[in-house]
Amino acid sequence: MIVGILGVGHLAASMLAGFLRSGLDPAAIVLSPRGKAAALCARHGFRLATDNRDLVERSDVVIVAVRPAHAPDAVAGLPWRKDQVVVSVCAGVPLSRFAVAPARAVRAMPFTASEICASPTIYFPDIEQAQAVLDRLGPSIALASETDFEVATVNAAVYGWVQDLIRKTAEWSSTQGLDPATGRRLTALTFVAAGRLIEEKDQPMDQMLEELVTPGGITERGLQVLSARGVPAAWEEACTAVLDKLMGPD
Ligand SMILES: NC(=O)c1ccc[n+]([C@@H]2O[C@H](COP(=O)([O-])OP(=O)(O)OC[C@H]3O[C@@H](n4cnc5c(N)ncnc54)[C@H](OP(=O)(O)O)[C@@H]3O)[C@@H](O)[C@H]2O)c1
């Protein structure tokens, strides 16, 4: 299977690092000739297309990773074939804006953790070739509808907020005298541990939290401060704001 990437910027570079790490042959990857493409081809041996038409002619699966506003024009008028799958990673651009018939279009939302093959990547609709490509970048998660996909895309923003929380916690511990490298590592692994335990256990989350938050203990004390400062409500408001932006006009 030849994988083409149309739009080789920041996210595409993370995905390409993940494809290499997953063992994909660089000769099986073709890049559109803009952005970071020439440098990445020279460094890793990916193939460089002469233009976007050439890219589409040479690829079985085409990942579209241009900025959302550029996506509809970037795919229009290219020689799409019936056997092709087009995977758009462009946030907030509905399938209806991709004029790629007779190829089939899929939406996906990888994170930059693709680079280390650790991106939980949502996609819709569930097409085998798309899953085969996305599974190389971490666990792929098929969704049942485009509406579900939009709601789940909010997690792409949450991913950044969590990194910001890790940074703030690590910086705070360093101001208290903890070695910065130790603080960074510990905080990052704390978030990984919290997520992994919830992901790997079937126990209801309410029950897990009830067992965790000892009355009068340190977790409860911090939650009281966060609640008094309106953090849970602000977090929900931020999620809603992102969804509104995703569903809003271009
Ligand atoms: N960044 C993330 O973490 C992330 C995560 C999930 C999804 N996404 C989605 O990924 C997409 C790309 O984001 P990004 O951060 O990677 O943007 P970016 O760094 O600006 O990369 C976009 C690339 O597309 C190229 N491009 C634009 N129009 C093109 C065309 N017609 N043909 C070929 N190449 C073209 C640009 O080339 P020039 O430099 O020559 O203009 C640029 O290199 C966005 O739609 C975003 O919603 C991003």
The ligand as a Gaussian input file, in Angstrom:
#p B3LYP/6-31G(d) Opt

LIG

0 1
 N       -0.840000      20.463000      14.613000
 C       -1.504000      19.513000      15.270000
 O       -1.110000      19.079000      16.349000
 C       -2.763000      18.924000      14.660000
 C       -3.444000      17.897000      15.320000
 C       -4.580000      17.332000      14.719000
 C       -5.008000      17.802000      13.477000
 N       -4.350000      18.814000      12.878000
 C       -4.805000      19.269000      11.565000
 O       -3.741000      19.068000      10.654000
 C       -3.794000      20.043000       9.637000
 C       -2.401000      20.611000       9.444000
 O       -2.007000      21.271000      10.632000
 P       -0.483000      21.669000      10.843000
 O       -0.375000      22.188000      12.216000
 O        0.387000      20.530000      10.428000
 O       -0.351000      22.869000       9.762000
 P        0.931000      23.400000       9.012000
 O        2.158000      23.146000       9.816000
 O        0.611000      24.804000       8.558000
 O        1.031000      22.468000       7.722000
 C        0.198000      22.592000       6.615000
 C        1.065000      22.314000       5.373000
 O        0.186000      22.216000       4.252000
 C        0.880000      22.766000       3.136000
 N       -0.105000      23.083000       2.111000
 C       -1.095000      24.004000       2.119000
 N       -1.816000      23.944000       0.974000
 C       -1.252000      22.961000       0.225000
 C       -1.544000      22.429000      -1.055000
 N       -2.580000      22.874000      -1.794000
 N       -0.766000      21.435000      -1.519000
 C        0.283000      20.956000      -0.797000
 N        0.603000      21.419000       0.437000
 C       -0.159000      22.416000       0.935000
 C        1.573000      23.982000       3.700000
 O        2.612000      24.309000       2.840000
 P        3.268000      25.779000       2.835000
 O        4.152000      25.807000       4.054000
 O        4.006000      25.828000       1.545000
 O        2.114000      26.754000       2.907000
 C        2.055000      23.440000       5.057000
 O        3.351000      22.863000       4.926000
 C       -4.832000      21.093000      10.053000
 O       -5.983000      20.949000       9.246000
 C       -5.140000      20.748000      11.488000
 O       -6.505000      20.946000      11.804000
 C       -3.230000      19.389000      13.426000

